[in-house]
Amino acid sequence: MFVCVCHGITDKQIEQAVRENGVGNMRELKRGLNVGSSCGTCVQMAQNIIDSTIIDQSMFKDVG
């Protein structure tokens, strides 16, 4: 699904940036993918994807 229509960025690309590049906030995402740098409509959805991806990753980390 497209999250940032201005730059053609999908939810999968944002998830990948979090998992592979350690993106943890909108400032880092904007720097890496330009998300939220034009109209700003995508900012809330992009932040939700960052947050949920981080939560998903932390649930599967080895705690032992």
CHARMM-style PDB file with segment names, atoms N, HN, CA, C and O in Angstrom:
ATOM      1  N   MET     1       0.835  -1.163   0.000  1.00  0.00      PROA
ATOM      2  CA  MET     1       0.000   0.000   0.000  1.00  0.00      PROA
ATOM      3  C   MET     1       0.893   1.244   0.000  1.00  0.00      PROA
ATOM      4  O   MET     1       1.899   1.299   0.707  1.00  0.00      PROA
ATOM      5  N   PHE     2       0.515   2.225  -0.790  1.00  0.00      PROA
ATOM      6  HN  PHE     2      -0.303   2.180  -1.364  1.00  0.00      PROA
ATOM      7  CA  PHE     2       1.262   3.477  -0.805  1.00  0.00      PROA
ATOM      8  C   PHE     2       0.946   4.281   0.448  1.00  0.00      PROA
ATOM      9  O   PHE     2      -0.217   4.472   0.802  1.00  0.00      PROA
ATOM     10  N   VAL     3       1.983   4.744   1.105  1.00  0.00      PROA
ATOM     11  HN  VAL     3       2.929   4.589   0.817  1.00  0.00      PROA
ATOM     12  CA  VAL     3       1.837   5.594   2.285  1.00  0.00      PROA
ATOM     13  C   VAL     3       2.111   7.030   1.887  1.00  0.00      PROA
ATOM     14  O   VAL     3       1.335   7.927   2.216  1.00  0.00      PROA
ATOM     15  N   CYS     4       3.210   7.256   1.181  1.00  0.00      PROA
ATOM     16  HN  CYS     4       3.841   6.527   0.913  1.00  0.00      PROA
ATOM     17  CA  CYS     4       3.578   8.590   0.710  1.00  0.00      PROA
ATOM     18  C   CYS     4       3.404   8.625  -0.807  1.00  0.00      PROA
ATOM     19  O   CYS     4       4.251   8.141  -1.558  1.00  0.00      PROA
ATOM     20  N   VAL     5       2.308   9.195  -1.228  1.00  0.00      PROA
ATOM     21  HN  VAL     5       1.620   9.588  -0.618  1.00  0.00      PROA
ATOM     22  CA  VAL     5       2.000   9.261  -2.658  1.00  0.00      PROA
ATOM     23  C   VAL     5       2.936  10.240  -3.360  1.00  0.00      PROA
ATOM     24  O   VAL     5       3.286  10.035  -4.522  1.00  0.00      PROA
ATOM     25  N   CYS     6       3.338  11.289  -2.675  1.00  0.00      PROA
ATOM     26  HN  CYS     6       3.053  11.456  -1.731  1.00  0.00      PROA
ATOM     27  CA  CYS     6       4.219  12.295  -3.281  1.00  0.00      PROA
ATOM     28  C   CYS     6       5.537  11.690  -3.754  1.00  0.00      PROA
ATOM     29  O   CYS     6       6.084  12.096  -4.780  1.00  0.00      PROA
ATOM     30  N   HSD     7       6.043  10.712  -2.996  1.00  0.00      PROA
ATOM     31  HN  HSD     7       5.598  10.382  -2.163  1.00  0.00      PROA
ATOM     32  CA  HSD     7       7.335  10.108  -3.324  1.00  0.00      PROA
ATOM     33  C   HSD     7       7.225   8.627  -3.682  1.00  0.00      PROA
ATOM     34  O   HSD     7       8.243   7.970  -3.896  1.00  0.00      PROA
ATOM     35  N   GLY     8       6.011   8.097  -3.748  1.00  0.00      PROA
ATOM     36  HN  GLY     8       5.183   8.631  -3.574  1.00  0.00      PROA
ATOM     37  CA  GLY     8       5.798   6.713  -4.147  1.00  0.00      PROA
ATOM     38  C   GLY     8       6.371   5.698  -3.164  1.00  0.00      PROA
ATOM     39  O   GLY     8       6.921   4.677  -3.577  1.00  0.00      PROA
ATOM     40  N   ILE     9       6.245   5.974  -1.861  1.00  0.00      PROA
ATOM     41  HN  ILE     9       5.799   6.804  -1.526  1.00  0.00      PROA
ATOM     42  CA  ILE     9       6.815   5.099  -0.836  1.00  0.00      PROA
ATOM     43  C   ILE     9       5.711   4.228  -0.255  1.00  0.00      PROA
ATOM     44  O   ILE     9       4.637   4.715   0.097  1.00  0.00      PROA
ATOM     45  N   THR    10       5.994   2.929  -0.159  1.00  0.00      PROA
ATOM     46  HN  THR    10       6.866   2.534  -0.445  1.00  0.00      PROA
ATOM     47  CA  THR    10       5.010   1.977   0.351  1.00  0.00      PROA
ATOM     48  C   THR    10       5.283   1.621   1.817  1.00  0.00      PROA
ATOM     49  O   THR    10       6.337   1.929   2.374  1.00  0.00      PROA
ATOM     50  N   ASP    11       4.293   0.963   2.410  1.00  0.00      PROA
ATOM     51  HN  ASP    11       3.437   0.713   1.958  1.00  0.00      PROA
ATOM     52  CA  ASP    11       4.444   0.493   3.785  1.00  0.00      PROA
ATOM     53  C   ASP    11       5.585  -0.516   3.890  1.00  0.00      PROA
ATOM     54  O   ASP    11       6.292  -0.543   4.897  1.00  0.00      PROA
ATOM     55  N   LYS    12       5.768  -1.328   2.886  1.00  0.00      PROA
ATOM     56  HN  LYS    12       5.193  -1.306   2.068  1.00  0.00      PROA
ATOM     57  CA  LYS    12       6.843  -2.329   2.897  1.00  0.00      PROA
ATOM     58  C   LYS    12       8.219  -1.669   2.892  1.00  0.00      PROA
ATOM     59  O   LYS    12       9.142  -2.158   3.542  1.00  0.00      PROA
ATOM     60  N   GLN    13       8.360  -0.570   2.169  1.00  0.00      PROA
ATOM     61  HN  GLN    13       7.609  -0.173   1.641  1.00  0.00      PROA
ATOM     62  CA  GLN    13       9.634   0.149   2.142  1.00  0.00      PROA
ATOM     63  C   GLN    13       9.938   0.772   3.506  1.00  0.00      PROA
ATOM     64  O   GLN    13      11.090   0.800   3.939  1.00  0.00      PROA
ATOM     65  N   ILE    14       8.906   1.265   4.171  1.00  0.00      PROA
ATOM     66  HN  ILE    14       7.971   1.242   3.819  1.00  0.00      PROA
ATOM     67  CA  ILE    14       9.097   1.832   5.510  1.00  0.00      PROA
ATOM     68  C   ILE    14       9.478   0.731   6.490  1.00  0.00      PROA
ATOM     69  O   ILE    14      10.401   0.903   7.286  1.00  0.00      PROA
ATOM     70  N   GLU    15       8.776  -0.399   6.441  1.00  0.00      PROA
ATOM     71  HN  GLU    15       8.026  -0.539   5.795  1.00  0.00      PROA
ATOM     72  CA  GLU    15       9.112  -1.536   7.309  1.00  0.00      PROA
ATOM     73  C   GLU    15      10.552  -1.984   7.077  1.00  0.00      PROA
ATOM     74  O   GLU    15      11.280  -2.269   8.028  1.00  0.00      PROA
ATOM     75  N   GLN    16      10.955  -2.044   5.828  1.00  0.00      PROA
ATOM     76  HN  GLN    16      10.364  -1.813   5.056  1.00  0.00      PROA
ATOM     77  CA  GLN    16      12.318  -2.446   5.491  1.00  0.00      PROA
ATOM     78  C   GLN    16      13.340  -1.456   6.050  1.00  0.00      PROA
ATOM     79  O   GLN    16      14.388  -1.864   6.551  1.00  0.00      PROA
ATOM     80  N   ALA    17      13.042  -0.171   5.967  1.00  0.00      PROA
ATOM     81  HN  ALA    17      12.190   0.160   5.561  1.00  0.00      PROA
ATOM     82  CA  ALA    17      13.949   0.848   6.503  1.00  0.00      PROA
ATOM     83  C   ALA    17      14.110   0.691   8.011  1.00  0.00      PROA
ATOM     84  O   ALA    17      15.201   0.890   8.544  1.00  0.00      PROA
ATOM     85  N   VAL    18      13.027   0.336   8.697  1.00  0.00      PROA
ATOM     86  HN  VAL    18      12.141   0.175   8.264  1.00  0.00      PROA
ATOM     87  CA  VAL    18      13.095   0.129  10.147  1.00  0.00      PROA
ATOM     88  C   VAL    18      13.928  -1.112  10.460  1.00  0.00      PROA
ATOM     89  O   VAL    18      14.823  -1.071  11.304  1.00  0.00      PROA
ATOM     90  N   ARG    19      13.630  -2.205   9.776  1.00  0.00      PROA
ATOM     91  HN  ARG    19      12.904  -2.238   9.090  1.00  0.00      PROA
ATOM     92  CA  ARG    19      14.314  -3.480  10.067  1.00  0.00      PROA
ATOM     93  C   ARG    19      15.782  -3.469   9.661  1.00  0.00      PROA
ATOM     94  O   ARG    19      16.639  -3.920  10.420  1.00  0.00      PROA
ATOM     95  N   GLU    20      16.073  -2.962   8.481  1.00  0.00      PROA
ATOM     96  HN  GLU    20      15.376  -2.596   7.864  1.00  0.00      PROA
ATOM     97  CA  GLU    20      17.424  -3.090   7.938  1.00  0.00      PROA
ATOM     98  C   GLU    20      18.330  -1.889   8.227  1.00  0.00      PROA
ATOM     99  O   GLU    20      19.550  -2.032   8.311  1.00  0.00      PROA
ATOM    100  N   ASN    21      17.728  -0.709   8.379  1.00  0.00      PROA
ATOM    101  HN  ASN    21      16.737  -0.593   8.311  1.00  0.00      PROA
ATOM    102  CA  ASN    21      18.535   0.495   8.557  1.00  0.00      PROA
ATOM    103  C   ASN    21      18.394   1.113   9.945  1.00  0.00      PROA
ATOM    104  O   ASN    21      19.021   2.130  10.245  1.00  0.00      PROA
ATOM    105  N   GLY    22      17.568   0.494  10.792  1.00  0.00      PROA
ATOM    106  HN  GLY    22      17.059  -0.332  10.549  1.00  0.00      PROA
ATOM    107  CA  GLY    22      17.413   0.985  12.154  1.00  0.00      PROA
ATOM    108  C   GLY    22      16.647   2.283  12.286  1.00  0.00      PROA
ATOM    109  O   GLY    22      16.779   2.977  13.293  1.00  0.00      PROA
ATOM    110  N   VAL    23      15.841   2.627  11.281  1.00  0.00      PROA
ATOM    111  HN  VAL    23      15.734   2.063  10.463  1.00  0.00      PROA
ATOM    112  CA  VAL    23      15.035   3.842  11.351  1.00  0.00      PROA
ATOM    113  C   VAL    23      14.067   3.718  12.529  1.00  0.00      PROA
ATOM    114  O   VAL    23      13.371   2.712  12.667  1.00  0.00      PROA
ATOM    115  N   GLY    24      14.028   4.751  13.378  1.00  0.00      PROA
ATOM    116  HN  GLY    24      14.593   5.569  13.267  1.00  0.00      PROA
ATOM    117  CA  GLY    24      13.182   4.678  14.561  1.00  0.00      PROA
ATOM    118  C   GLY    24      12.272   5.873  14.755  1.00  0.00      PROA
ATOM    119  O   GLY    24      11.509   5.918  15.720  1.00  0.00      PROA
ATOM    120  N   ASN    25      12.339   6.844  13.852  1.00  0.00      PROA
ATOM    121  HN  ASN    25      12.959   6.807  13.068  1.00  0.00      PROA
ATOM    122  CA  ASN    25      11.465   8.019  13.977  1.00  0.00      PROA
ATOM    123  C   ASN    25      11.305   8.691  12.612  1.00  0.00      PROA
ATOM    124  O   ASN    25      11.966   8.327  11.640  1.00  0.00      PROA
ATOM    125  N   MET    26      10.419   9.674  12.568  1.00  0.00      PROA
ATOM    126  HN  MET    26       9.882   9.971  13.358  1.00  0.00      PROA
ATOM    127  CA  MET    26      10.118  10.340  11.303  1.00  0.00      PROA
ATOM    128  C   MET    26      11.309  11.127  10.764  1.00  0.00      PROA
ATOM    129  O   MET    26      11.488  11.211   9.549  1.00  0.00      PROA
ATOM    130  N   ARG    27      12.112  11.695  11.628  1.00  0.00      PROA
ATOM    131  HN  ARG    27      11.967  11.627  12.615  1.00  0.00      PROA
ATOM    132  CA  ARG    27      13.279  12.451  11.160  1.00  0.00      PROA
ATOM    133  C   ARG    27      14.205  11.538  10.353  1.00  0.00      PROA
ATOM    134  O   ARG    27      14.669  11.909   9.275  1.00  0.00      PROA
ATOM    135  N   GLU    28      14.466  10.352  10.882  1.00  0.00      PROA
ATOM    136  HN  GLU    28      14.090  10.051  11.758  1.00  0.00      PROA
ATOM    137  CA  GLU    28      15.336   9.399  10.185  1.00  0.00      PROA
ATOM    138  C   GLU    28      14.685   8.885   8.909  1.00  0.00      PROA
ATOM    139  O   GLU    28      15.359   8.702   7.895  1.00  0.00      PROA
ATOM    140  N   LEU    29      13.371   8.652   8.958  1.00  0.00      PROA
ATOM    141  HN  LEU    29      12.824   8.800   9.782  1.00  0.00      PROA
ATOM    142  CA  LEU    29      12.658   8.172   7.775  1.00  0.00      PROA
ATOM    143  C   LEU    29      12.664   9.238   6.680  1.00  0.00      PROA
ATOM    144  O   LEU    29      12.856   8.928   5.504  1.00  0.00      PROA
ATOM    145  N   LYS    30      12.455  10.474   7.068  1.00  0.00      PROA
ATOM    146  HN  LYS    30      12.299  10.725   8.023  1.00  0.00      PROA
ATOM    147  CA  LYS    30      12.479  11.579   6.097  1.00  0.00      PROA
ATOM    148  C   LYS    30      13.854  11.697   5.455  1.00  0.00      PROA
ATOM    149  O   LYS    30      13.968  11.912   4.248  1.00  0.00      PROA
ATOM    150  N   ARG    31      14.892  11.554   6.264  1.00  0.00      PROA
ATOM    151  HN  ARG    31      14.800  11.379   7.244  1.00  0.00      PROA
ATOM    152  CA  ARG    31      16.261  11.639   5.748  1.00  0.00      PROA
ATOM    153  C   ARG    31      16.538  10.501   4.760  1.00  0.00      PROA
ATOM    154  O   ARG    31      17.194  10.705   3.739  1.00  0.00      PROA
ATOM    155  N   GLY    32      16.035   9.306   5.071  1.00  0.00      PROA
ATOM    156  HN  GLY    32      15.502   9.141   5.900  1.00  0.00      PROA
ATOM    157  CA  GLY    32      16.335   8.151   4.238  1.00  0.00      PROA
ATOM    158  C   GLY    32      15.449   7.994   3.016  1.00  0.00      PROA
ATOM    159  O   GLY    32      15.933   7.653   1.937  1.00  0.00      PROA
ATOM    160  N   LEU    33      14.142   8.242   3.175  1.00  0.00      PROA
ATOM    161  HN  LEU    33      13.748   8.519   4.052  1.00  0.00      PROA
ATOM    162  CA  LEU    33      13.199   7.977   2.086  1.00  0.00      PROA
ATOM    163  C   LEU    33      12.420   9.203   1.612  1.00  0.00      PROA
ATOM    164  O   LEU    33      11.627   9.102   0.675  1.00  0.00      PROA
ATOM    165  N   ASN    34      12.632  10.351   2.240  1.00  0.00      PROA
ATOM    166  HN  ASN    34      13.276  10.433   3.001  1.00  0.00      PROA
ATOM    167  CA  ASN    34      11.920  11.588   1.888  1.00  0.00      PROA
ATOM    168  C   ASN    34      10.451  11.577   2.298  1.00  0.00      PROA
ATOM    169  O   ASN    34       9.694  12.458   1.892  1.00  0.00      PROA
ATOM    170  N   VAL    35      10.041  10.602   3.091  1.00  0.00      PROA
ATOM    171  HN  VAL    35      10.657   9.886   3.420  1.00  0.00      PROA
ATOM    172  CA  VAL    35       8.645  10.518   3.521  1.00  0.00      PROA
ATOM    173  C   VAL    35       8.307  11.719   4.390  1.00  0.00      PROA
ATOM    174  O   VAL    35       9.055  12.053   5.309  1.00  0.00      PROA
ATOM    175  N   GLY    36       7.189  12.368   4.106  1.00  0.00      PROA
ATOM    176  HN  GLY    36       6.581  12.097   3.359  1.00  0.00      PROA
ATOM    177  CA  GLY    36       6.732  13.500   4.895  1.00  0.00      PROA
ATOM    178  C   GLY    36       7.382  14.819   4.540  1.00  0.00      PROA
ATOM    179  O   GLY    36       7.205  15.807   5.253  1.00  0.00      PROA
ATOM    180  N   SER    37       8.129  14.854   3.454  1.00  0.00      PROA
ATOM    181  HN  SER    37       8.272  14.051   2.874  1.00  0.00      PROA
ATOM    182  CA  SER    37       8.849  16.084   3.111  1.00  0.00      PROA
ATOM    183  C   SER    37       8.085  16.986   2.140  1.00  0.00      PROA
ATOM    184  O   SER    37       8.535  18.091   1.839  1.00  0.00      PROA
ATOM    185  N   SER    38       6.942  16.527   1.653  1.00  0.00      PROA
ATOM    186  HN  SER    38       6.576  15.629   1.898  1.00  0.00      PROA
ATOM    187  CA  SER    38       6.170  17.366   0.720  1.00  0.00      PROA
ATOM    188  C   SER    38       4.887  17.860   1.377  1.00  0.00      PROA
ATOM    189  O   SER    38       4.892  18.906   2.027  1.00  0.00      PROA
ATOM    190  N   CYS    39       3.804  17.132   1.221  1.00  0.00      PROA
ATOM    191  HN  CYS    39       3.801  16.282   0.693  1.00  0.00      PROA
ATOM    192  CA  CYS    39       2.515  17.622   1.731  1.00  0.00      PROA
ATOM    193  C   CYS    39       2.283  17.280   3.196  1.00  0.00      PROA
ATOM    194  O   CYS    39       1.535  17.979   3.879  1.00  0.00      PROA
ATOM    195  N   GLY    40       2.920  16.207   3.697  1.00  0.00      PROA
ATOM    196  HN  GLY    40       3.528  15.639   3.142  1.00  0.00      PROA
ATOM    197  CA  GLY    40       2.801  15.843   5.105  1.00  0.00      PROA
ATOM    198  C   GLY    40       1.621  14.964   5.460  1.00  0.00      PROA
ATOM    199  O   GLY    40       1.473  14.577   6.620  1.00  0.00      PROA
ATOM    200  N   THR    41       0.784  14.641   4.504  1.00  0.00      PROA
ATOM    201  HN  THR    41       0.904  14.956   3.562  1.00  0.00      PROA
ATOM    202  CA  THR    41      -0.390  13.825   4.773  1.00  0.00      PROA
ATOM    203  C   THR    41      -0.032  12.435   5.288  1.00  0.00      PROA
ATOM    204  O   THR    41      -0.813  11.828   6.022  1.00  0.00      PROA
ATOM    205  N   CYS    42       1.113  11.936   4.921  1.00  0.00      PROA
ATOM    206  HN  CYS    42       1.747  12.429   4.325  1.00  0.00      PROA
ATOM    207  CA  CYS    42       1.523  10.569   5.242  1.00  0.00      PROA
ATOM    208  C   CYS    42       2.179  10.423   6.615  1.00  0.00      PROA
ATOM    209  O   CYS    42       2.422   9.301   7.060  1.00  0.00      PROA
ATOM    210  N   VAL    43       2.465  11.515   7.282  1.00  0.00      PROA
ATOM    211  HN  VAL    43       2.267  12.427   6.921  1.00  0.00      PROA
ATOM    212  CA  VAL    43       3.292  11.475   8.484  1.00  0.00      PROA
ATOM    213  C   VAL    43       2.712  10.563   9.571  1.00  0.00      PROA
ATOM    214  O   VAL    43       3.437   9.741  10.132  1.00  0.00      PROA
ATOM    215  N   GLN    44       1.431  10.695   9.871  1.00  0.00      PROA
ATOM    216  HN  GLN    44       0.842  11.363   9.415  1.00  0.00      PROA
ATOM    217  CA  GLN    44       0.830   9.892  10.939  1.00  0.00      PROA
ATOM    218  C   GLN    44       0.856   8.406  10.603  1.00  0.00      PROA
ATOM    219  O   GLN    44       1.197   7.586  11.455  1.00  0.00      PROA
ATOM    220  N   MET    45       0.501   8.050   9.369  1.00  0.00      PROA
ATOM    221  HN  MET    45       0.224   8.716   8.676  1.00  0.00      PROA
ATOM    222  CA  MET    45       0.507   6.645   8.980  1.00  0.00      PROA
ATOM    223  C   MET    45       1.927   6.094   8.985  1.00  0.00      PROA
ATOM    224  O   MET    45       2.149   4.969   9.432  1.00  0.00      PROA
ATOM    225  N   ALA    46       2.882   6.861   8.500  1.00  0.00      PROA
ATOM    226  HN  ALA    46       2.702   7.775   8.137  1.00  0.00      PROA
ATOM    227  CA  ALA    46       4.279   6.427   8.487  1.00  0.00      PROA
ATOM    228  C   ALA    46       4.779   6.191   9.909  1.00  0.00      PROA
ATOM    229  O   ALA    46       5.471   5.204  10.158  1.00  0.00      PROA
ATOM    230  N   GLN    47       4.443   7.074  10.840  1.00  0.00      PROA
ATOM    231  HN  GLN    47       3.881   7.875  10.637  1.00  0.00      PROA
ATOM    232  CA  GLN    47       4.857   6.907  12.232  1.00  0.00      PROA
ATOM    233  C   GLN    47       4.225   5.656  12.834  1.00  0.00      PROA
ATOM    234  O   GLN    47       4.876   4.937  13.592  1.00  0.00      PROA
ATOM    235  N   ASN    48       2.969   5.390  12.505  1.00  0.00      PROA
ATOM    236  HN  ASN    48       2.440   5.974  11.889  1.00  0.00      PROA
ATOM    237  CA  ASN    48       2.303   4.178  12.989  1.00  0.00      PROA
ATOM    238  C   ASN    48       3.008   2.922  12.478  1.00  0.00      PROA
ATOM    239  O   ASN    48       3.139   1.941  13.210  1.00  0.00      PROA
ATOM    240  N   ILE    49       3.456   2.949  11.241  1.00  0.00      PROA
ATOM    241  HN  ILE    49       3.350   3.746  10.646  1.00  0.00      PROA
ATOM    242  CA  ILE    49       4.166   1.794  10.667  1.00  0.00      PROA
ATOM    243  C   ILE    49       5.518   1.620  11.363  1.00  0.00      PROA
ATOM    244  O   ILE    49       5.911   0.497  11.679  1.00  0.00      PROA
ATOM    245  N   ILE    50       6.219   2.712  11.599  1.00  0.00      PROA
ATOM    246  HN  ILE    50       5.899   3.624  11.342  1.00  0.00      PROA
ATOM    247  CA  ILE    50       7.489   2.629  12.335  1.00  0.00      PROA
ATOM    248  C   ILE    50       7.243   1.992  13.700  1.00  0.00      PROA
ATOM    249  O   ILE    50       7.930   1.044  14.082  1.00  0.00      PROA
ATOM    250  N   ASP    51       6.267   2.512  14.428  1.00  0.00      PROA
ATOM    251  HN  ASP    51       5.708   3.282  14.117  1.00  0.00      PROA
ATOM    252  CA  ASP    51       5.975   2.024  15.780  1.00  0.00      PROA
ATOM    253  C   ASP    51       5.597   0.548  15.780  1.00  0.00      PROA
ATOM    254  O   ASP    51       6.118  -0.221  16.587  1.00  0.00      PROA
ATOM    255  N   SER    52       4.700   0.143  14.888  1.00  0.00      PROA
ATOM    256  HN  SER    52       4.277   0.768  14.232  1.00  0.00      PROA
ATOM    257  CA  SER    52       4.255  -1.250  14.879  1.00  0.00      PROA
ATOM    258  C   SER    52       5.367  -2.195  14.440  1.00  0.00      PROA
ATOM    259  O   SER    52       5.424  -3.333  14.906  1.00  0.00      PROA
ATOM    260  N   THR    53       6.241  -1.751  13.564  1.00  0.00      PROA
ATOM    261  HN  THR    53       6.194  -0.827  13.185  1.00  0.00      PROA
ATOM    262  CA  THR    53       7.362  -2.586  13.126  1.00  0.00      PROA
ATOM    263  C   THR    53       8.355  -2.771  14.271  1.00  0.00      PROA
ATOM    264  O   THR    53       8.878  -3.868  14.467  1.00  0.00      PROA
ATOM    265  N   ILE    54       8.614  -1.716  15.018  1.00  0.00      PROA
ATOM    266  HN  ILE    54       8.189  -0.825  14.858  1.00  0.00      PROA
ATOM    267  CA  ILE    54       9.517  -1.813  16.169  1.00  0.00      PROA
ATOM    268  C   ILE    54       8.926  -2.746  17.213  1.00  0.00      PROA
ATOM    269  O   ILE    54       9.646  -3.565  17.784  1.00  0.00      PROA
ATOM    270  N   ILE    55       7.625  -2.637  17.474  1.00  0.00      PROA
ATOM    271  HN  ILE    55       7.040  -1.971  17.010  1.00  0.00      PROA
ATOM    272  CA  ILE    55       6.967  -3.512  18.451  1.00  0.00      PROA
ATOM    273  C   ILE    55       7.029  -4.955  17.987  1.00  0.00      PROA
ATOM    274  O   ILE    55       7.328  -5.845  18.782  1.00  0.00      PROA
ATOM    275  N   ASP    56       6.751  -5.205  16.702  1.00  0.00      PROA
ATOM    276  HN  ASP    56       6.508  -4.482  16.056  1.00  0.00      PROA
ATOM    277  CA  ASP    56       6.816  -6.572  16.163  1.00  0.00      PROA
ATOM    278  C   ASP    56       8.202  -7.157  16.337  1.00  0.00      PROA
ATOM    279  O   ASP    56       8.339  -8.320  16.716  1.00  0.00      PROA
ATOM    280  N   GLN    57       9.230  -6.371  16.065  1.00  0.00      PROA
ATOM    281  HN  GLN    57       9.118  -5.426  15.757  1.00  0.00      PROA
ATOM    282  CA  GLN    57      10.604  -6.857  16.195  1.00  0.00      PROA
ATOM    283  C   GLN    57      10.929  -7.175  17.637  1.00  0.00      PROA
ATOM    284  O   GLN    57      11.561  -8.195  17.909  1.00  0.00      PROA
ATOM    285  N   SER    58      10.516  -6.332  18.572  1.00  0.00      PROA
ATOM    286  HN  SER    58      10.002  -5.503  18.351  1.00  0.00      PROA
ATOM    287  CA  SER    58      10.881  -6.533  19.976  1.00  0.00      PROA
ATOM    288  C   SER    58      10.177  -7.752  20.550  1.00  0.00      PROA
ATOM    289  O   SER    58      10.680  -8.359  21.496  1.00  0.00      PROA
ATOM    290  N   MET    59       9.043  -8.119  20.012  1.00  0.00      PROA
ATOM    291  HN  MET    59       8.634  -7.626  19.244  1.00  0.00      PROA
ATOM    292  CA  MET    59       8.315  -9.288  20.515  1.00  0.00      PROA
ATOM    293  C   MET    59       9.036 -10.591  20.163  1.00  0.00      PROA
ATOM    294  O   MET    59       8.855 -11.603  20.840  1.00  0.00      PROA
ATOM    295  N   PHE    60       9.842 -10.568  19.120  1.00  0.00      PROA
ATOM    296  HN  PHE    60       9.989  -9.746  18.570  1.00  0.00      PROA
ATOM    297  CA  PHE    60      10.479 -11.790  18.655  1.00  0.00      PROA
ATOM    298  C   PHE    60      11.963 -11.866  18.984  1.00  0.00      PROA
ATOM    299  O   PHE    60      12.647 -12.786  18.536  1.00  0.00      PROA
ATOM    300  N   LYS    61      12.469 -10.916  19.758  1.00  0.00      PROA
ATOM    301  HN  LYS    61      11.913 -10.169  20.122  1.00  0.00      PROA
ATOM    302  CA  LYS    61      13.869 -10.963  20.149  1.00  0.00      PROA
ATOM    303  C   LYS    61      14.074 -12.044  21.198  1.00  0.00      PROA
ATOM    304  O   LYS    61      13.184 -12.339  21.997  1.00  0.00      PROA
ATOM    305  N   ASP    62      15.250 -12.619  21.178  1.00  0.00      PROA
ATOM    306  HN  ASP    62      15.973 -12.380  20.529  1.00  0.00      PROA
ATOM    307  CA  ASP    62      15.608 -13.636  22.158  1.00  0.00      PROA
ATOM    308  C   ASP    62      15.825 -12.972  23.502  1.00  0.00      PROA
ATOM    309  O   ASP    62      16.738 -12.159  23.653  1.00  0.00      PROA
ATOM    310  N   VAL    63      15.003 -13.306  24.472  1.00  0.00      PROA
ATOM    311  HN  VAL    63      14.262 -13.967  24.349  1.00  0.00      PROA
ATOM    312  CA  VAL    63      15.114 -12.698  25.792  1.00  0.00      PROA
ATOM    313  C   VAL    63      15.956 -13.521  26.748  1.00  0.00      PROA
ATOM    314  O   VAL    63      16.206 -13.088  27.872  1.00  0.00      PROA
ATOM    315  N   GLY    64      16.398 -14.694  26.330  1.00  0.00      PROA
ATOM    316  HN  GLY    64      16.195 -15.046  25.416  1.00  0.00      PROA
ATOM    317  CA  GLY    64      17.146 -15.561  27.223  1.00  0.00      PROA
ATOM    318  C   GLY    64      18.557 -15.546  26.912  1.00  0.00      PROA
ATOM    319  OT1 GLY    64      19.341 -16.227  27.573  1.00  0.00      PROA
TER     320      GLY     64
END
